[in-house]
Amino acid sequence: ATGGTSVAITGSNFTGATAVKFGASNASSFTVTSATQITATAPSGSGTVDITVVTGGGTSATSANDKYTYIAAPTVSSLG
């Protein structure tokens, strides 16, 4: 939930990407490693969101394959 997770994104036509979004939030950072791969750092968030890539050609369509689920950090409730 606090973000910071590195995520490998595979697709096509990533050259010239200007943004990677996790839901409505921009990735903390991203690197286009090739026309078919981006490594992005998830921002903080909650729930399940779509990851989209923005280029000069537009924003990628959402699908069942682009979901990212935030998981809350564990908490300690007692010690025995």
PDB file of N, CA, C and O in Angstrom:
ATOM      1  N   ALA A   1       0.815  -1.200   0.000  1.00  0.00           N
ATOM      2  CA  ALA A   1       0.000   0.000   0.000  1.00  0.00           C
ATOM      3  C   ALA A   1       0.856   1.260   0.000  1.00  0.00           C
ATOM      4  O   ALA A   1       0.407   2.312  -0.455  1.00  0.00           O
ATOM      5  N   THR A   2       2.075   1.166   0.503  1.00  0.00           N
ATOM      6  CA  THR A   2       2.929   2.353   0.551  1.00  0.00           C
ATOM      7  C   THR A   2       3.664   2.603  -0.754  1.00  0.00           C
ATOM      8  O   THR A   2       4.368   3.605  -0.879  1.00  0.00           O
ATOM      9  N   GLY A   3       3.519   1.718  -1.721  1.00  0.00           N
ATOM     10  CA  GLY A   3       4.189   1.885  -3.004  1.00  0.00           C
ATOM     11  C   GLY A   3       5.632   1.430  -2.936  1.00  0.00           C
ATOM     12  O   GLY A   3       6.058   0.821  -1.954  1.00  0.00           O
ATOM     13  N   GLY A   4       6.384   1.730  -3.992  1.00  0.00           N
ATOM     14  CA  GLY A   4       7.791   1.380  -4.040  1.00  0.00           C
ATOM     15  C   GLY A   4       8.103   0.050  -4.677  1.00  0.00           C
ATOM     16  O   GLY A   4       9.275  -0.294  -4.831  1.00  0.00           O
ATOM     17  N   THR A   5       7.083  -0.718  -5.057  1.00  0.00           N
ATOM     18  CA  THR A   5       7.307  -2.014  -5.688  1.00  0.00           C
ATOM     19  C   THR A   5       7.674  -1.825  -7.159  1.00  0.00           C
ATOM     20  O   THR A   5       7.025  -1.058  -7.870  1.00  0.00           O
ATOM     21  N   SER A   6       8.704  -2.517  -7.607  1.00  0.00           N
ATOM     22  CA  SER A   6       9.108  -2.481  -9.007  1.00  0.00           C
ATOM     23  C   SER A   6       8.229  -3.447  -9.799  1.00  0.00           C
ATOM     24  O   SER A   6       8.053  -4.600  -9.405  1.00  0.00           O
ATOM     25  N   VAL A   7       7.681  -2.971 -10.914  1.00  0.00           N
ATOM     26  CA  VAL A   7       6.760  -3.766 -11.724  1.00  0.00           C
ATOM     27  C   VAL A   7       7.260  -3.808 -13.165  1.00  0.00           C
ATOM     28  O   VAL A   7       7.516  -2.761 -13.760  1.00  0.00           O
ATOM     29  N   ALA A   8       7.400  -5.000 -13.729  1.00  0.00           N
ATOM     30  CA  ALA A   8       7.770  -5.161 -15.134  1.00  0.00           C
ATOM     31  C   ALA A   8       6.489  -5.192 -15.960  1.00  0.00           C
ATOM     32  O   ALA A   8       5.589  -5.987 -15.690  1.00  0.00           O
ATOM     33  N   ILE A   9       6.413  -4.331 -16.958  1.00  0.00           N
ATOM     34  CA  ILE A   9       5.226  -4.228 -17.816  1.00  0.00           C
ATOM     35  C   ILE A   9       5.637  -4.644 -19.223  1.00  0.00           C
ATOM     36  O   ILE A   9       6.599  -4.114 -19.778  1.00  0.00           O
ATOM     37  N   THR A  10       4.909  -5.590 -19.791  1.00  0.00           N
ATOM     38  CA  THR A  10       5.207  -6.081 -21.132  1.00  0.00           C
ATOM     39  C   THR A  10       4.045  -5.767 -22.054  1.00  0.00           C
ATOM     40  O   THR A  10       2.885  -5.949 -21.686  1.00  0.00           O
ATOM     41  N   GLY A  11       4.358  -5.295 -23.255  1.00  0.00           N
ATOM     42  CA  GLY A  11       3.331  -4.952 -24.238  1.00  0.00           C
ATOM     43  C   GLY A  11       3.979  -4.601 -25.557  1.00  0.00           C
ATOM     44  O   GLY A  11       4.928  -5.260 -25.980  1.00  0.00           O
ATOM     45  N   SER A  12       3.478  -3.569 -26.214  1.00  0.00           N
ATOM     46  CA  SER A  12       4.064  -3.160 -27.485  1.00  0.00           C
ATOM     47  C   SER A  12       3.920  -1.649 -27.669  1.00  0.00           C
ATOM     48  O   SER A  12       3.070  -1.008 -27.051  1.00  0.00           O
ATOM     49  N   ASN A  13       4.764  -1.104 -28.525  1.00  0.00           N
ATOM     50  CA  ASN A  13       4.755   0.317 -28.877  1.00  0.00           C
ATOM     51  C   ASN A  13       5.015   1.236 -27.679  1.00  0.00           C
ATOM     52  O   ASN A  13       4.412   2.305 -27.577  1.00  0.00           O
ATOM     53  N   PHE A  14       5.912   0.823 -26.771  1.00  0.00           N
ATOM     54  CA  PHE A  14       6.221   1.621 -25.586  1.00  0.00           C
ATOM     55  C   PHE A  14       7.242   2.732 -25.849  1.00  0.00           C
ATOM     56  O   PHE A  14       7.419   3.611 -25.006  1.00  0.00           O
ATOM     57  N   THR A  15       7.904   2.705 -26.989  1.00  0.00           N
ATOM     58  CA  THR A  15       8.895   3.740 -27.287  1.00  0.00           C
ATOM     59  C   THR A  15       8.237   5.108 -27.213  1.00  0.00           C
ATOM     60  O   THR A  15       7.171   5.319 -27.791  1.00  0.00           O
ATOM     61  N   GLY A  16       8.864   6.031 -26.508  1.00  0.00           N
ATOM     62  CA  GLY A  16       8.314   7.377 -26.376  1.00  0.00           C
ATOM     63  C   GLY A  16       7.270   7.513 -25.294  1.00  0.00           C
ATOM     64  O   GLY A  16       6.553   8.513 -25.253  1.00  0.00           O
ATOM     65  N   ALA A  17       7.167   6.528 -24.410  1.00  0.00           N
ATOM     66  CA  ALA A  17       6.184   6.614 -23.322  1.00  0.00           C
ATOM     67  C   ALA A  17       6.451   7.870 -22.496  1.00  0.00           C
ATOM     68  O   ALA A  17       7.598   8.184 -22.176  1.00  0.00           O
ATOM     69  N   THR A  18       5.379   8.581 -22.157  1.00  0.00           N
ATOM     70  CA  THR A  18       5.492   9.812 -21.378  1.00  0.00           C
ATOM     71  C   THR A  18       4.976   9.635 -19.956  1.00  0.00           C
ATOM     72  O   THR A  18       5.251  10.469 -19.093  1.00  0.00           O
ATOM     73  N   ALA A  19       4.233   8.565 -19.702  1.00  0.00           N
ATOM     74  CA  ALA A  19       3.712   8.314 -18.359  1.00  0.00           C
ATOM     75  C   ALA A  19       3.288   6.863 -18.235  1.00  0.00           C
ATOM     76  O   ALA A  19       2.927   6.208 -19.214  1.00  0.00           O
ATOM     77  N   VAL A  20       3.342   6.378 -16.993  1.00  0.00           N
ATOM     78  CA  VAL A  20       2.763   5.084 -16.625  1.00  0.00           C
ATOM     79  C   VAL A  20       1.859   5.393 -15.446  1.00  0.00           C
ATOM     80  O   VAL A  20       2.276   6.046 -14.489  1.00  0.00           O
ATOM     81  N   LYS A  21       0.618   4.921 -15.517  1.00  0.00           N
ATOM     82  CA  LYS A  21      -0.347   5.219 -14.463  1.00  0.00           C
ATOM     83  C   LYS A  21      -0.822   3.945 -13.773  1.00  0.00           C
ATOM     84  O   LYS A  21      -1.061   2.921 -14.413  1.00  0.00           O
ATOM     85  N   PHE A  22      -0.950   4.034 -12.462  1.00  0.00           N
ATOM     86  CA  PHE A  22      -1.542   2.989 -11.643  1.00  0.00           C
ATOM     87  C   PHE A  22      -2.885   3.560 -11.210  1.00  0.00           C
ATOM     88  O   PHE A  22      -2.951   4.329 -10.251  1.00  0.00           O
ATOM     89  N   GLY A  23      -3.956   3.191 -11.908  1.00  0.00           N
ATOM     90  CA  GLY A  23      -5.231   3.866 -11.689  1.00  0.00           C
ATOM     91  C   GLY A  23      -5.065   5.303 -12.150  1.00  0.00           C
ATOM     92  O   GLY A  23      -4.607   5.543 -13.267  1.00  0.00           O
ATOM     93  N   ALA A  24      -5.432   6.268 -11.304  1.00  0.00           N
ATOM     94  CA  ALA A  24      -5.307   7.686 -11.651  1.00  0.00           C
ATOM     95  C   ALA A  24      -3.960   8.280 -11.252  1.00  0.00           C
ATOM     96  O   ALA A  24      -3.681   9.438 -11.563  1.00  0.00           O
ATOM     97  N   SER A  25      -3.118   7.498 -10.566  1.00  0.00           N
ATOM     98  CA  SER A  25      -1.842   8.009 -10.056  1.00  0.00           C
ATOM     99  C   SER A  25      -0.682   7.668 -10.980  1.00  0.00           C
ATOM    100  O   SER A  25      -0.607   6.566 -11.524  1.00  0.00           O
ATOM    101  N   ASN A  26       0.222   8.632 -11.149  1.00  0.00           N
ATOM    102  CA  ASN A  26       1.423   8.378 -11.939  1.00  0.00           C
ATOM    103  C   ASN A  26       2.362   7.442 -11.191  1.00  0.00           C
ATOM    104  O   ASN A  26       2.450   7.488  -9.964  1.00  0.00           O
ATOM    105  N   ALA A  27       3.063   6.592 -11.940  1.00  0.00           N
ATOM    106  CA  ALA A  27       4.111   5.766 -11.344  1.00  0.00           C
ATOM    107  C   ALA A  27       5.124   6.693 -10.693  1.00  0.00           C
ATOM    108  O   ALA A  27       5.351   7.801 -11.179  1.00  0.00           O
ATOM    109  N   SER A  28       5.739   6.251  -9.596  1.00  0.00           N
ATOM    110  CA  SER A  28       6.765   7.056  -8.930  1.00  0.00           C
ATOM    111  C   SER A  28       7.922   7.333  -9.877  1.00  0.00           C
ATOM    112  O   SER A  28       8.508   8.416  -9.854  1.00  0.00           O
ATOM    113  N   SER A  29       8.248   6.350 -10.710  1.00  0.00           N
ATOM    114  CA  SER A  29       9.259   6.486 -11.762  1.00  0.00           C
ATOM    115  C   SER A  29       9.049   5.347 -12.750  1.00  0.00           C
ATOM    116  O   SER A  29       8.393   4.353 -12.437  1.00  0.00           O
ATOM    117  N   PHE A  30       9.608   5.499 -13.938  1.00  0.00           N
ATOM    118  CA  PHE A  30       9.555   4.398 -14.903  1.00  0.00           C
ATOM    119  C   PHE A  30      10.706   4.530 -15.881  1.00  0.00           C
ATOM    120  O   PHE A  30      11.227   5.619 -16.124  1.00  0.00           O
ATOM    121  N   THR A  31      11.090   3.379 -16.441  1.00  0.00           N
ATOM    122  CA  THR A  31      12.141   3.322 -17.447  1.00  0.00           C
ATOM    123  C   THR A  31      11.653   2.456 -18.593  1.00  0.00           C
ATOM    124  O   THR A  31      11.233   1.318 -18.383  1.00  0.00           O
ATOM    125  N   VAL A  32      11.706   2.992 -19.803  1.00  0.00           N
ATOM    126  CA  VAL A  32      11.385   2.202 -20.987  1.00  0.00           C
ATOM    127  C   VAL A  32      12.648   1.436 -21.336  1.00  0.00           C
ATOM    128  O   VAL A  32      13.639   2.029 -21.763  1.00  0.00           O
ATOM    129  N   THR A  33      12.619   0.127 -21.157  1.00  0.00           N
ATOM    130  CA  THR A  33      13.806  -0.683 -21.435  1.00  0.00           C
ATOM    131  C   THR A  33      13.844  -1.175 -22.881  1.00  0.00           C
ATOM    132  O   THR A  33      14.908  -1.525 -23.393  1.00  0.00           O
ATOM    133  N   SER A  34      12.680  -1.201 -23.539  1.00  0.00           N
ATOM    134  CA  SER A  34      12.603  -1.551 -24.960  1.00  0.00           C
ATOM    135  C   SER A  34      11.217  -1.167 -25.452  1.00  0.00           C
ATOM    136  O   SER A  34      10.385  -0.697 -24.676  1.00  0.00           O
ATOM    137  N   ALA A  35      10.971  -1.366 -26.727  1.00  0.00           N
ATOM    138  CA  ALA A  35       9.656  -1.064 -27.289  1.00  0.00           C
ATOM    139  C   ALA A  35       8.562  -1.954 -26.712  1.00  0.00           C
ATOM    140  O   ALA A  35       7.373  -1.672 -26.861  1.00  0.00           O
ATOM    141  N   THR A  36       8.985  -3.047 -26.041  1.00  0.00           N
ATOM    142  CA  THR A  36       8.010  -3.993 -25.497  1.00  0.00           C
ATOM    143  C   THR A  36       8.072  -4.156 -23.984  1.00  0.00           C
ATOM    144  O   THR A  36       7.332  -4.964 -23.424  1.00  0.00           O
ATOM    145  N   GLN A  37       8.951  -3.393 -23.304  1.00  0.00           N
ATOM    146  CA  GLN A  37       9.059  -3.559 -21.852  1.00  0.00           C
ATOM    147  C   GLN A  37       9.334  -2.232 -21.154  1.00  0.00           C
ATOM    148  O   GLN A  37      10.134  -1.414 -21.608  1.00  0.00           O
ATOM    149  N   ILE A  38       8.635  -2.050 -20.028  1.00  0.00           N
ATOM    150  CA  ILE A  38       8.826  -0.901 -19.138  1.00  0.00           C
ATOM    151  C   ILE A  38       8.967  -1.444 -17.721  1.00  0.00           C
ATOM    152  O   ILE A  38       8.277  -2.387 -17.332  1.00  0.00           O
ATOM    153  N   THR A  39       9.867  -0.839 -16.958  1.00  0.00           N
ATOM    154  CA  THR A  39       9.949  -1.124 -15.530  1.00  0.00           C
ATOM    155  C   THR A  39       9.460   0.127 -14.811  1.00  0.00           C
ATOM    156  O   THR A  39      10.010   1.213 -14.996  1.00  0.00           O
ATOM    157  N   ALA A  40       8.419  -0.032 -13.988  1.00  0.00           N
ATOM    158  CA  ALA A  40       7.823   1.104 -13.288  1.00  0.00           C
ATOM    159  C   ALA A  40       7.817   0.849 -11.792  1.00  0.00           C
ATOM    160  O   ALA A  40       7.800  -0.299 -11.348  1.00  0.00           O
ATOM    161  N   THR A  41       7.831   1.925 -11.018  1.00  0.00           N
ATOM    162  CA  THR A  41       7.738   1.831  -9.571  1.00  0.00           C
ATOM    163  C   THR A  41       6.352   2.285  -9.151  1.00  0.00           C
ATOM    164  O   THR A  41       5.934   3.405  -9.444  1.00  0.00           O
ATOM    165  N   ALA A  42       5.646   1.398  -8.457  1.00  0.00           N
ATOM    166  CA  ALA A  42       4.268   1.690  -8.055  1.00  0.00           C
ATOM    167  C   ALA A  42       4.219   2.832  -7.038  1.00  0.00           C
ATOM    168  O   ALA A  42       5.035   2.882  -6.118  1.00  0.00           O
ATOM    169  N   PRO A  43       3.262   3.748  -7.206  1.00  0.00           N
ATOM    170  CA  PRO A  43       3.045   4.773  -6.191  1.00  0.00           C
ATOM    171  C   PRO A  43       2.243   4.171  -5.036  1.00  0.00           C
ATOM    172  O   PRO A  43       1.805   3.024  -5.127  1.00  0.00           O
ATOM    173  N   SER A  44       2.048   4.915  -3.970  1.00  0.00           N
ATOM    174  CA  SER A  44       1.193   4.405  -2.896  1.00  0.00           C
ATOM    175  C   SER A  44      -0.240   4.321  -3.405  1.00  0.00           C
ATOM    176  O   SER A  44      -0.626   5.052  -4.317  1.00  0.00           O
ATOM    177  N   GLY A  45      -1.023   3.429  -2.812  1.00  0.00           N
ATOM    178  CA  GLY A  45      -2.402   3.273  -3.245  1.00  0.00           C
ATOM    179  C   GLY A  45      -3.081   2.157  -2.490  1.00  0.00           C
ATOM    180  O   GLY A  45      -2.541   1.620  -1.523  1.00  0.00           O
ATOM    181  N   SER A  46      -4.272   1.814  -2.943  1.00  0.00           N
ATOM    182  CA  SER A  46      -5.023   0.726  -2.322  1.00  0.00           C
ATOM    183  C   SER A  46      -5.950   0.106  -3.345  1.00  0.00           C
ATOM    184  O   SER A  46      -6.270   0.710  -4.369  1.00  0.00           O
ATOM    185  N   GLY A  47      -6.379  -1.120  -3.048  1.00  0.00           N
ATOM    186  CA  GLY A  47      -7.314  -1.810  -3.922  1.00  0.00           C
ATOM    187  C   GLY A  47      -6.641  -2.375  -5.157  1.00  0.00           C
ATOM    188  O   GLY A  47      -5.429  -2.589  -5.173  1.00  0.00           O
ATOM    189  N   THR A  48      -7.434  -2.616  -6.191  1.00  0.00           N
ATOM    190  CA  THR A  48      -6.956  -3.123  -7.471  1.00  0.00           C
ATOM    191  C   THR A  48      -7.158  -2.042  -8.518  1.00  0.00           C
ATOM    192  O   THR A  48      -8.247  -1.481  -8.638  1.00  0.00           O
ATOM    193  N   VAL A  49      -6.103  -1.747  -9.281  1.00  0.00           N
ATOM    194  CA  VAL A  49      -6.155  -0.683 -10.282  1.00  0.00           C
ATOM    195  C   VAL A  49      -5.635  -1.198 -11.616  1.00  0.00           C
ATOM    196  O   VAL A  49      -4.941  -2.213 -11.676  1.00  0.00           O
ATOM    197  N   ASP A  50      -5.979  -0.484 -12.684  1.00  0.00           N
ATOM    198  CA  ASP A  50      -5.436  -0.775 -14.010  1.00  0.00           C
ATOM    199  C   ASP A  50      -4.122  -0.022 -14.170  1.00  0.00           C
ATOM    200  O   ASP A  50      -4.002   1.123 -13.735  1.00  0.00           O
ATOM    201  N   ILE A  51      -3.136  -0.666 -14.794  1.00  0.00           N
ATOM    202  CA  ILE A  51      -1.910   0.014 -15.182  1.00  0.00           C
ATOM    203  C   ILE A  51      -2.069   0.395 -16.642  1.00  0.00           C
ATOM    204  O   ILE A  51      -2.404  -0.445 -17.477  1.00  0.00           O
ATOM    205  N   THR A  52      -1.828   1.668 -16.952  1.00  0.00           N
ATOM    206  CA  THR A  52      -1.890   2.132 -18.334  1.00  0.00           C
ATOM    207  C   THR A  52      -0.590   2.830 -18.694  1.00  0.00           C
ATOM    208  O   THR A  52       0.108   3.358 -17.828  1.00  0.00           O
ATOM    209  N   VAL A  53      -0.272   2.826 -19.986  1.00  0.00           N
ATOM    210  CA  VAL A  53       0.918   3.475 -20.510  1.00  0.00           C
ATOM    211  C   VAL A  53       0.463   4.564 -21.471  1.00  0.00           C
ATOM    212  O   VAL A  53      -0.394   4.334 -22.324  1.00  0.00           O
ATOM    213  N   VAL A  54       1.048   5.757 -21.325  1.00  0.00           N
ATOM    214  CA  VAL A  54       0.699   6.893 -22.164  1.00  0.00           C
ATOM    215  C   VAL A  54       1.865   7.185 -23.107  1.00  0.00           C
ATOM    216  O   VAL A  54       3.008   7.323 -22.669  1.00  0.00           O
ATOM    217  N   THR A  55       1.569   7.278 -24.403  1.00  0.00           N
ATOM    218  CA  THR A  55       2.563   7.672 -25.410  1.00  0.00           C
ATOM    219  C   THR A  55       1.943   8.770 -26.268  1.00  0.00           C
ATOM    220  O   THR A  55       0.795   9.160 -26.057  1.00  0.00           O
ATOM    221  N   GLY A  56       2.699   9.258 -27.222  1.00  0.00           N
ATOM    222  CA  GLY A  56       2.175  10.247 -28.152  1.00  0.00           C
ATOM    223  C   GLY A  56       1.003   9.709 -28.962  1.00  0.00           C
ATOM    224  O   GLY A  56       0.212  10.485 -29.498  1.00  0.00           O
ATOM    225  N   GLY A  57       0.885   8.387 -29.056  1.00  0.00           N
ATOM    226  CA  GLY A  57      -0.203   7.757 -29.796  1.00  0.00           C
ATOM    227  C   GLY A  57      -1.465   7.567 -28.979  1.00  0.00           C
ATOM    228  O   GLY A  57      -2.488   7.136 -29.512  1.00  0.00           O
ATOM    229  N   GLY A  58      -1.408   7.885 -27.677  1.00  0.00           N
ATOM    230  CA  GLY A  58      -2.581   7.740 -26.825  1.00  0.00           C
ATOM    231  C   GLY A  58      -2.276   6.918 -25.590  1.00  0.00           C
ATOM    232  O   GLY A  58      -1.118   6.645 -25.273  1.00  0.00           O
ATOM    233  N   THR A  59      -3.335   6.528 -24.898  1.00  0.00           N
ATOM    234  CA  THR A  59      -3.234   5.745 -23.668  1.00  0.00           C
ATOM    235  C   THR A  59      -3.667   4.321 -23.951  1.00  0.00           C
ATOM    236  O   THR A  59      -4.651   4.090 -24.654  1.00  0.00           O
ATOM    237  N   SER A  60      -2.929   3.367 -23.402  1.00  0.00           N
ATOM    238  CA  SER A  60      -3.267   1.960 -23.623  1.00  0.00           C
ATOM    239  C   SER A  60      -4.669   1.658 -23.100  1.00  0.00           C
ATOM    240  O   SER A  60      -5.116   2.231 -22.107  1.00  0.00           O
ATOM    241  N   ALA A  61      -5.342   0.756 -23.782  1.00  0.00           N
ATOM    242  CA  ALA A  61      -6.676   0.319 -23.352  1.00  0.00           C
ATOM    243  C   ALA A  61      -6.536  -0.544 -22.101  1.00  0.00           C
ATOM    244  O   ALA A  61      -5.513  -1.201 -21.909  1.00  0.00           O
ATOM    245  N   THR A  62      -7.550  -0.540 -21.261  1.00  0.00           N
ATOM    246  CA  THR A  62      -7.529  -1.388 -20.070  1.00  0.00           C
ATOM    247  C   THR A  62      -8.093  -2.764 -20.399  1.00  0.00           C
ATOM    248  O   THR A  62      -8.912  -2.926 -21.304  1.00  0.00           O
ATOM    249  N   SER A  63      -7.627  -3.751 -19.634  1.00  0.00           N
ATOM    250  CA  SER A  63      -8.096  -5.123 -19.836  1.00  0.00           C
ATOM    251  C   SER A  63      -7.895  -5.900 -18.548  1.00  0.00           C
ATOM    252  O   SER A  63      -7.390  -5.363 -17.561  1.00  0.00           O
ATOM    253  N   ALA A  64      -8.285  -7.150 -18.559  1.00  0.00           N
ATOM    254  CA  ALA A  64      -8.109  -8.011 -17.394  1.00  0.00           C
ATOM    255  C   ALA A  64      -6.631  -8.299 -17.148  1.00  0.00           C
ATOM    256  O   ALA A  64      -6.266  -8.734 -16.055  1.00  0.00           O
ATOM    257  N   ASN A  65      -5.770  -8.065 -18.145  1.00  0.00           N
ATOM    258  CA  ASN A  65      -4.350  -8.382 -18.027  1.00  0.00           C
ATOM    259  C   ASN A  65      -3.512  -7.271 -17.417  1.00  0.00           C
ATOM    260  O   ASN A  65      -2.315  -7.466 -17.206  1.00  0.00           O
ATOM    261  N   ASP A  66      -4.094  -6.110 -17.124  1.00  0.00           N
ATOM    262  CA  ASP A  66      -3.283  -4.989 -16.635  1.00  0.00           C
ATOM    263  C   ASP A  66      -3.578  -4.615 -15.184  1.00  0.00           C
ATOM    264  O   ASP A  66      -3.297  -3.492 -14.767  1.00  0.00           O
ATOM    265  N   LYS A  67      -4.131  -5.527 -14.427  1.00  0.00           N
ATOM    266  CA  LYS A  67      -4.514  -5.246 -13.036  1.00  0.00           C
ATOM    267  C   LYS A  67      -3.315  -5.305 -12.089  1.00  0.00           C
ATOM    268  O   LYS A  67      -2.440  -6.161 -12.224  1.00  0.00           O
ATOM    269  N   TYR A  68      -3.292  -4.377 -11.127  1.00  0.00           N
ATOM    270  CA  TYR A  68      -2.288  -4.353 -10.068  1.00  0.00           C
ATOM    271  C   TYR A  68      -3.039  -4.255  -8.752  1.00  0.00           C
ATOM    272  O   TYR A  68      -3.890  -3.382  -8.584  1.00  0.00           O
ATOM    273  N   THR A  69      -2.730  -5.145  -7.820  1.00  0.00           N
ATOM    274  CA  THR A  69      -3.420  -5.157  -6.528  1.00  0.00           C
ATOM    275  C   THR A  69      -2.459  -4.761  -5.421  1.00  0.00           C
ATOM    276  O   THR A  69      -1.417  -5.388  -5.230  1.00  0.00           O
ATOM    277  N   TYR A  70      -2.822  -3.716  -4.697  1.00  0.00           N
ATOM    278  CA  TYR A  70      -2.051  -3.278  -3.536  1.00  0.00           C
ATOM    279  C   TYR A  70      -2.384  -4.191  -2.356  1.00  0.00           C
ATOM    280  O   TYR A  70      -3.538  -4.577  -2.169  1.00  0.00           O
ATOM    281  N   ILE A  71      -1.372  -4.531  -1.569  1.00  0.00           N
ATOM    282  CA  ILE A  71      -1.552  -5.363  -0.395  1.00  0.00           C
ATOM    283  C   ILE A  71      -1.056  -4.579   0.811  1.00  0.00           C
ATOM    284  O   ILE A  71       0.064  -4.069   0.816  1.00  0.00           O
ATOM    285  N   ALA A  72      -1.892  -4.488   1.822  1.00  0.00           N
ATOM    286  CA  ALA A  72      -1.506  -3.749   3.033  1.00  0.00           C
ATOM    287  C   ALA A  72      -0.395  -4.477   3.768  1.00  0.00           C
ATOM    288  O   ALA A  72      -0.308  -5.705   3.738  1.00  0.00           O
ATOM    289  N   ALA A  73       0.450  -3.701   4.426  1.00  0.00           N
ATOM    290  CA  ALA A  73       1.535  -4.283   5.222  1.00  0.00           C
ATOM    291  C   ALA A  73       0.940  -5.049   6.400  1.00  0.00           C
ATOM    292  O   ALA A  73      -0.117  -4.674   6.906  1.00  0.00           O
ATOM    293  N   PRO A  74       1.603  -6.114   6.842  1.00  0.00           N
ATOM    294  CA  PRO A  74       1.088  -6.864   7.995  1.00  0.00           C
ATOM    295  C   PRO A  74       1.189  -6.028   9.261  1.00  0.00           C
ATOM    296  O   PRO A  74       2.028  -5.134   9.370  1.00  0.00           O
ATOM    297  N   THR A  75       0.323  -6.334  10.208  1.00  0.00           N
ATOM    298  CA  THR A  75       0.369  -5.676  11.510  1.00  0.00           C
ATOM    299  C   THR A  75       0.449  -6.724  12.611  1.00  0.00           C
ATOM    300  O   THR A  75      -0.083  -7.824  12.465  1.00  0.00           O
ATOM    301  N   VAL A  76       1.100  -6.391  13.692  1.00  0.00           N
ATOM    302  CA  VAL A  76       1.217  -7.282  14.850  1.00  0.00           C
ATOM    303  C   VAL A  76       0.102  -6.915  15.813  1.00  0.00           C
ATOM    304  O   VAL A  76      -0.038  -5.755  16.200  1.00  0.00           O
ATOM    305  N   SER A  77      -0.689  -7.905  16.199  1.00  0.00           N
ATOM    306  CA  SER A  77      -1.802  -7.628  17.128  1.00  0.00           C
ATOM    307  C   SER A  77      -1.513  -8.096  18.551  1.00  0.00           C
ATOM    308  O   SER A  77      -2.146  -7.631  19.499  1.00  0.00           O
ATOM    309  N   SER A  78      -0.556  -9.017  18.701  1.00  0.00           N
ATOM    310  CA  SER A  78      -0.175  -9.437  20.051  1.00  0.00           C
ATOM    311  C   SER A  78       1.121 -10.226  19.976  1.00  0.00           C
ATOM    312  O   SER A  78       1.528 -10.702  18.916  1.00  0.00           O
ATOM    313  N   LEU A  79       1.747 -10.348  21.122  1.00  0.00           N
ATOM    314  CA  LEU A  79       2.955 -11.161  21.251  1.00  0.00           C
ATOM    315  C   LEU A  79       2.701 -12.209  22.325  1.00  0.00           C
ATOM    316  O   LEU A  79       2.083 -11.916  23.348  1.00  0.00           O
ATOM    317  N   GLY A  80       3.168 -13.411  22.099  1.00  0.00           N
ATOM    318  CA  GLY A  80       2.894 -14.459  23.063  1.00  0.00           C
ATOM    319  C   GLY A  80       4.111 -15.037  23.703  1.00  0.00           C
ATOM    320  O   GLY A  80       4.003 -15.934  24.538  1.00  0.00           O
TER     321      GLY A  80
END
